[in-house]
């Protein structure tokens, strides 16, 4: 015998969703998460298109075979991205502003056009305040989010924590390697959370 909960889950999987209002203890059949969805999601023009192409209102995923097996595991791309970006921060001055570097070479800060086919000069109020740290942080998130989340493989939280894991690994390696240098040095790195980490071979 199929319970009401099982029936709702099955209906949701097939894309047969019935959204309705609840009055007191009586509610129309709906998936549990539906009540928390914003109306923009439920009224999106893409839903009929997805349903027509895939037979379900659930969003299609690029790597469907992996979505249940590895979703809650911290993605390797995030860990590697966090580690690599942290190493770059060690070698470069993260407070260096981006725009002076670009304009000295005849370039400028750009952003994609609305159709994604060309680049337009970025005119935002913060264009003179963009620095290497911000751009490196953005790169780390784009690498992991672009692979893990947009493809439907990982949760956003898993991706976020994987980047911080990579950062901690890199900081540990950098501090260990610092002891192998004869020249005294101290380098401060701005971490992803805004706090500072110090790599030094002094003391």
Order of alpha helices (4+ residues) and beta strands (2+ residues): alpha-beta-beta-alpha-alpha-alpha-alpha-beta-beta-alpha-alpha-beta-beta
